[in-house]
Each structure stands twice: as C-alpha cells, then as structure tokens.
Amino acid sequence: MEEKVVYDFDTVISRLGTQAEKYDARKQFYGKPDVEPFWVADMDLPSPAFLSEALHDRVNHSLFGYTEQDPSLFEAIRWWMKDQHGVEASPEMMSLSPSVVSTISMAIEAFTQPAEQVVILSPVYGPFFSTVKLHERKVVDCPLVLDAGRYEINWEAVEIALRDSETTLLLLCNPQNPSGRVWQADELKRLAILCKENGVVLFSDEIHSDIVYAPAKHVSVLTVPEARDHCVMAHSIGKTFNASGLKSSFSIVPNPVLRNRLRRAHRRAHSDNINLLGKVAITQLLSTDGAEYKRQLCAYLHETTRQVVEKLGSVEGLVPMQPEATFLVWCDFRAKGDWQTVSKRLIEEANVALSGGTFFGPAGEGWFRINCGHSRAQLLPAVDRICRVFA
C-alpha cells in the first residue's frame, strides 16, 4: 500500500528573487520595501511536489510549441467538479482562459452592451468594479448588510437592481472575497430565480470554492436547478494549489447559447486558451492526489484562521470575521480611527502590509483583509504585532 504524503506547511520558504508581486511591489504600494506582506491573495505555502515533478518532466522535453487541448484535461475538470462539488458537467460545457478575471471581462463583453448595468454585491474583490468600468458599463452596487457579524444579501436592493431593464449581468463571488462567507443553496436559488425572471445572466466566481471549512459546505451555482440555464461558473487552480502564476482557469456554461456567446468573446480577444504548463498543472492537480493535498491544506488553514481571529478578537475595538471559506480574514478596524491613519500605523508600527478595505468598494472602508496563507511561524508574530499596536 502506497504511503500517504504528509505536507509540510510550517517551513518558511523565501520568495525573494522570484518576481512575487506581494514582495516585489511593496515599495510601490506601501512605500516600504521590507514591510511584511499579507496583502496579495496568493499563499506562501508550497504547491504539491507532484506538480513540480510533472512540470519538470514537461520542461525537460525542451520543445514548447503550439499545443492542443488534451481530452484528459477536461476529464480532470469533470472529475474534480463532480467529486469535490457534486457538479455534473460534460467536457462540451467547458472552456479555458488565462484567469477568472479574464472570463469576467469576456462575460461583460458577451452578455452586456455599453452603458448597460452590472450588479455586484460589495464589499467584493476590486476587479469586479474595475473590469465593469473598463468596459464602459455601469456598476450597480448592492452592498451586503452586516448582521450579527455576518454578511447578508440586501434583497430589496438586489430586486430593484435586477428589475431595471438596463441590468443584464450579476457578478457573484461564491464563496465571498474578502469575508469568506459561503452562500447557501436557498440564497443562490433566490438569486437565480430573480435573474431568470429579469433576463439577467448570473456569473459565479468560484475560485475560492475548494478552501471551505466544516461545517460550511460550498454550493456551486451549477448545482442549483433554477440557475443552470442562465449561469456561468468560473474556477481556477490558482487559489487551491497556489498556482496563479500559471495563468490557468476554466469556465462551465450549461446553456449552449450562452456558452457560444462567451466563447466568441474569448476568441475575439484571443483569450480562449492557456499555456502548455497550465494544461499539465490542471491535469495533475485535479486528481485524487490533489484532493488529498487540498484536504491537508484546508485543515492547516482552518486552524490558522481560527488562531488569527482569536488573537485579533482579543483586542478591544478590532472585530474580525471567522471565515467559512478562503485563507483570508476580514477585520473591522473602524473603532481605531480613519482608514488612512490605521493603514499608516499598520505599515509603520506593526510593519505589515494588509489589503485596505476600499479596494473592495466603499462598503469596505475601515476594514482590512489579512492573507493567512502563510506558515504560522511567519504569520502569527505579525498578527501579534498588530494586536500590540492597537491594544
């Protein structure tokens, strides 16, 4: 019987000199080249060794010409979505793209016209705002409501926005970034029905869906019967396996009319494929070995986020959310002053770089997002410094 691999997430691995954005861009964004970075949402935890070995094997071939899309790649996606998320999807429904954001961009191009409206629920990942605006569409922001430390959908605002004849697309972050909120089946069903009644395409960004902590359970929009004929689901190996640099994602669109519209938009932008190493990565990672890596990673991150929330929550005036998903902790610093002052103290006194809440829209002002995808030896001392500064 083959011995199970035990993954080491405690060893600190230096990323200096590897063009890692969160390290190399510190001076540009925070004015301090040695501030400890907990902002960009990739991990400092190692990807599985079997991925490195497969990439080495392909690189050693020494020829890197044009490549086809191997059926085994789509079979890996099909297996993963069924095994991990209960999704039934045939390879014909699947398309490749460099990133989830590029698929969002192409969905805006495919399903909306200039000056039409796109609904988003903030606070949410910043490119939801910026990508809509780059396409000269109008953002209709329906901010989430904070209720007993948990975000809830403002259904009245969403219904009004979706009933507007100028609204043609809703962008949903599922699970939610930055809060780690896991949307429930009844919430997705209600959104899907509202979208269908009003002729709105429902786009579900599920890039964080593999990192979910029990008892929470991710519900893919593809498992909601009311959504399947008017939804787009986008996912990636980027978050789960710390492989964002491989620029490899995929979408699943059950409705053939919507699927072809999205594919045409991708073809016009020449964004309908991924690089050959990304193809190797998807095929290797979306597997039983990848599932075991993910299981151990989630256990490690669950305990890490629990400790971070416990530490921050012990400081009067700091109010962190315990994430149900993601390796991110969203914390309310509003009681500690305006966001500019708090940001300055985080950088200068605690020597940490966090993601400021305004990146996630006006509803995020005064909040900060902490990337917990680090070894505890690196992360927890930084959190302790934050606690001392704001105690």
C-alpha positions, 0 to 999 in steps of 0.5 A: 500500500502506497504511503500517504504524503504528509505536507509540510506547511510550517517551513518558511520558504523565501520568495525573494528573487522570484518576481512575487508581486506581494514582495516585489511591489511593496515599495510601490504600494506601501512605500516600504520595501521590507514591510511584511506582506499579507496583502496579495491573495496568493499563499506562501505555502508550497504547491504539491511536489507532484506538480513540480515533478510533472512540470519538470518532466514537461520542461525537460522535453525542451520543445514548447510549441503550439499545443492542443487541448488534451481530452484528459484535461477536461476529464480532470475538470469533470472529475474534480467538479463532480467529486469535490462539488457534486457538479455534473458537467460534460467536457462540451460545457467547458472552456479555458482562459488565462484567469477568472478575471479574464472570463469576467471581462469576456462575460461583460463583453458577451452578455452586456452592451455599453452603458448597460448595468452590472450588479455586484454585491460589495464589499467584493474583490476590486476587479469586479468594479474595475473590469465593469468600468473598463468596459464602459458599463455601469456598476450597480452596487448592492452592498451586503448588510452586516448582521450579527457579524455576518454578511447578508444579501440586501434583497430589496436592493438586489430586486430593484437592481435586477428589475431595471431593464438596463441590468443584464449581468450579476457578478457573484463571488461564491464563496465571498472575497474578502469575508469568506462567507459561503452562500447557501443553496436557498440564497443562490436559488433566490438569486437565480430565480430573480435573474431568470425572471429579469433576463439577467445572466448570473456569473459565479466566481468560484475560485475560492470554492475548494478552501471551505471549512466544516461545517460550511459546505460550498454550493456551486451555482451549477448545482442549483436547478433554477440557475443552470440555464442562465449561469456561468461558473468560473474556477481556477487552480490558482487559489487551491494549489497556489498556482496563479502564476500559471495563468490557468482557469476554466469556465462551465456554461450549461446553456449552449447559447450562452456558452457560444456567446462567451466563447466568441468573446474569448476568441475575439480577444484571443483569450480562449486558451492557456499555456502548455504548463497550465494544461499539465498543472490542471491535469495533475492537480485535479486528481485524487492526489490533489484532493488529498493535498487540498484536504491537508491544506484546508485543515492547516488553514482552518486552524490558522484562521481560527488562531488569527481571529482569536488573537485579533478578537482579543483586542478591544475595538478590532472585530474580525470575521471567522471565515467559512471559506478562503485563507483570508480574514476580514477585520473591522478596524473602524473603532481605531480611527480613519482608514488612512491613519490605521493603514499608516500605523499598520505599515509603520508600527506593526510593519505589515502590509494588509489589503485596505478595505476600499479596494473592495468598494466603499462598503469596505472602508475601515476594514482590512483583509489579512492573507493567512496563507502563510506558515504560522511561524511567519504569520502569527508574530505579525498578527501579534504585532498588530494586536500590540499596536492597537491594544 
